[in-house]
């Protein structure tokens, strides 16, 4: 990892294919594999640990709700970044349509 790099920044992969109208650009946006693996393990252990305590500790319910809220925040942030990148790419390439995703 590079110093000062945002680990949660989306990874953009793409290809350009010729077609009858000119070219088609296909882009895939995802999290980096180390970040995705870390989040899956962290959220999975957190969620499963909270479920094991569901009946024994009322605080476990708060933990599950907190985990769900954290997931929603990460998802909203990721799709926000995807829309920003998509808009910048469409402006650079002169796309005709740019509907929001997510």
Secondary structure, DSSP 8 states (H G I E B T S, - for coil): --TT--TTS-EEEEEEEEETTEEEEEEEEE--HHHHHHHHHHHHHHHHHHHHTTTT-HHHHHHHHHHHHHHHHHHHHHHHHHHHHHHHHHHHHT-S------
